[in-house]
């Protein structure tokens, strides 16, 4: 890669780190890594570095952490002075303003964890699993003023395994996307990657997750509940109430008994709960309020749930 193919990288979470690594190892010149400000975390409220900042410092890259960017003249002057050929954006967490979109010759190139125009928004991995998709993928696109509405550059598909959760699928998509971003940049340099507009008629949304998204609605079929459980790990997870206290369900399987919705069936050491459309879930791993995660066997022995008891009341 020629020395004048310089980039600015904007990203924050661990999902963005493989792309940063591949750009550096691929010979691209990353003049600046831009990430969110350090935030207090934990009981001690000590300032924690973003995953991208940690990696950028390990790579010896300059780091900028502006709190706001839209009307930040100092940050604008800093980027303008660098004259980047492209700005790479992966999970940065700020809306990219128009002045930043217009700055580099190749635009602001975003890696998005879905096959756009499906699953535009903040949580594409989670909602793809929650909605029972068998296939998802990654997309490189040029950012415009809309929400993930820019022109598509390249895409790659990946299968979603029946055992996948958002936690297991995310690293695979991050690795796939890192390679795709390098392929995109090399293709743009050679002139053999061309943008194409998205079809808005095929667009779906993947909005940011809320706590209430994790509340189990036993009127849903068991398969749908299980998909949401898989998609919403580690947060907000899947939870209900048992005897007036929170019960988090970490692992489950679709099962056969036809039970009233939300009602327990205890068979030996196995625990089932009725769901919508005459379906049921076998609960495999749960976490009662204030306790550690435990196999259903330990829950049955420790809490003695009775057949006919209801969840979510």
N, C-alpha and C positions, 0 to 999 in steps of 0.2 A: 504494500500500500504506500503510495507516495506521501512524502512528509507533509505536503500541503493539504492532505485530506484530514483536516482537524475537526474534532467534534466537541460538543458540550453534552454531558450526560446528566439527565435529571431522573432521579429515582429515590425511593425510600425503603421499601420492604425487602425481605430476603428474596422474594420472587425476582427482583431486578438484578441481583448480584451476578448470576450466571451470564447475563448479557454484558455487564460491565467487564467481567473477566474475559469473555470471548473477544470483545472489541480490543482490549489491551493486548491480548495474546495474538490477535490477528493483525497487529501492526498499525492499527488506527491510533492517531494521536488524540488522546482525551485531555484537552486543555483544562477542563474544570468539571468536577462532579458537584451537582447541585442537589441538595436533599433537605428534608424538613428539619427545623430546629430541634435540638436535643429536648427531650421531654422527661419530666419527673415520673418515675415508676416505682412500684413496690412500696413496702411499708415505710422505708426510710425516705421515700420520695427523692431518691438520688437521680440526677440527670442521666438519661440513657441515650446512647448513640444509636442512630438508625443503622440497619444492616448495611446500607450502601455507604454511609460515612465510615463505618468500621473497615469495610473492604477497601475503600478509596485511600484511606490513610495507610493501610498495609501495602497498597500499590504505589504509594508515594505521590498521589495525585492531589492537587489543590482542591479544597472543598469550600463551597459557599452554602450558607443556610439562611436565606432571606425569609423573614416571617410573612411578608406579603410581596407580591411581584407585579401586580397590575400597574400600580402608579409608583413603583420603586425606581427612581431615576438613577440612584447609585448602582443598582443591580443592572439596569438597562445599559448604563455606560460600560460596566464591566464586560457584559456579553458582547456589546458592539465592538469593543476594542479587540476582542479575541477573533472576530470575523470567522465564526465556525461555518464549515460547509453544510453541516446539518446539526440539529439538536435532537438527541435521542431521548425519548420519554418513556419510562417504564414504571408505572405505579407511583408517580411522583406525589400526587395528593393535592396539587394546586391546579386550578383551571388556567390553561395557557392563554395569556392575553394576545391580542392581535399584533401588537408590536413585536412580540417574540415569534409569532407565527411567520411574520414577514421578514425576519432578520436573516436567516441563512438561505443560501441559494437553493438547497435541496429541501428546505422546509423542516418542520418538526415531525420526526418519524416516531410513531408510537407502536409499541408491542402490546397487543390486546389478547387476552386469554380466552378467545372464542372464535368461531368462524363467523365473523361479521357478514351480514348485519344482524345475525342472531346474538342475543345476550349483550346488548349495549348496556354499559353501566358499571357500577363499582364491584359487583360480585358475580362475574360470569362463571367462574369455576363452580361456585356453590350452587347457583341456580341451574346450571346444566345437569348436575347430578340430581338435585332435588326434583327436577322435572322428568327424570328417568331417561335422559338422553343416552344413547349407546355410543355416540361419536361426538367429539368436540375437536378443538384444535387451537391454533394460534394464527394471528393475523398481524402483518405489518401494514401500517396505513399512514397517510399524511394527515396530521391534525388540522381541523378547520375550527370554525367558531361553534359548532354543534357538539353534542354529546356522543362521541364515538361515531360520527357521521362522515368522516373524511374518506377520501378515495383509498381503495384497497390497493396494496402493492403486491404482496405475496401471502399465501396461506398454506398451512400444513395441517393434516388431520391426525387424530390419535384416538384409539378406542378407549372407552371408559369401561373398565372391568366391573363385574358385578360386586366385587369386594372393595372397589375404590371408595375412598372418602375424599373430601376436599384436601385433607392433609397429605394423602398419598398421591393424588393426581397433580397437585400443584408443582412439586419439584420436577416431574416429567415434562409438564408444559413449559416450565421455566427453562429447562435445558433445550427443549425443542425450539422455543422462541429465541433463545440466544443464537443458535445456529441460523435461524431464519433471518434475524436482523443482520448478521454478517453477510448472508447471501443476498439480502436486499441491497445493502450498501455496495457490495461488489457489482451487483447487477446494474445499479444506478450509475456507477462509475463507467461501466462498459456500454451503457446505453441499451441494455436488453431487458430491463425491468420497466414496465409501463403501468401507470395507475389506471384504475377503472372505478367508476362510481358505484356506490352501494345502491341496492334496490330497496327503497324505503318501505315498499309493500311487504317485504319479508322480514322487517325488523321486529325484534322482540327485546324486552327490557330485563335487566338484571340489577334491580335496585339494591342500594346498600342494605345490609341485613339489620333487622331490629330484634330486640330481645323477644318480642312476642312471636316472631317467626318460628322460634323453637318450641312453642307450646304445642303439645300433641293434641290434635283434634281427632278423637277416635271415631268420628263419623266418616273420616277418610278411609279408603281401602288400605289393607295392611301394606301392600307394595308401595303405595304412595307415601305412607308414613315412614317406611324403611328408607326410601330414597331421600326424604327430607332429613332423616337422622344422619345418613351418610354425607349429605351435602353440607349440613350445617355444623360439621365438626371443624375446629374445636368450639366455636362460638357461633350462634347461641346454643348449639346442641339440640337435644330433644328432651323435653321435660314435661312432667305432669305433677299431680299431687296424690299422696297416699296418706290416709288418716290425717289430713289437714296439713301435711308437711311436704316440701318439695321432694320429688323423686326424679333424678336424671337417668335417662336410658342411654347407655353407651353402645350397646350392641344388641341386635335382635335378628330374628329370621322369620320370614313368612311361614305360617303353619296352617294346619287343616281344620282344627275344631271351629265350628260355627257357634259363636258366643254372642250374647248381648253386648252392644258396644260399650267399651270401657270396663267390662266385667272380667274379673280374674277367674281362671280355672287352674287349680293346683293339682298336678298329677305326680305323685311321688315327690321327686325333687325338681320337677320341671314346672315352669310358670308360663301361663298363656294369658293373653288379654284379647278380648273381642274388639273387632274393628268394623268399619263400614262394609256394606255389600257382602255380608256373611263371610268375612275373612277374619283371620286372627294372626297375632304376632306371638312368637315365643320370645320372651325376654331372656337374654343371655348374660348381660352385664349391666348392673344398675349402680346408682350411687344415691343412697338416702341423704337427706339434708344433714349437713354437719359430719358426714362420715366419708370414708374413702370408697373408691370404686370397688365393687365386689361381684363375684359370679352370682348368678341367680340362685344357685344352690345355697350359698352362704346367706343370701337374703331370706330365702324360705326358712332356713333353720333359725335365723336370728330374729326375724320379725313375724313369723308364723302367719302369713297371709292366708285368708280363707277363700275357698271357692265361693263366688257370688259377691265378694267385696268389689267395690268400684274404685276406679282411678279417676282423677280429675274432678272430684267433688269435695 
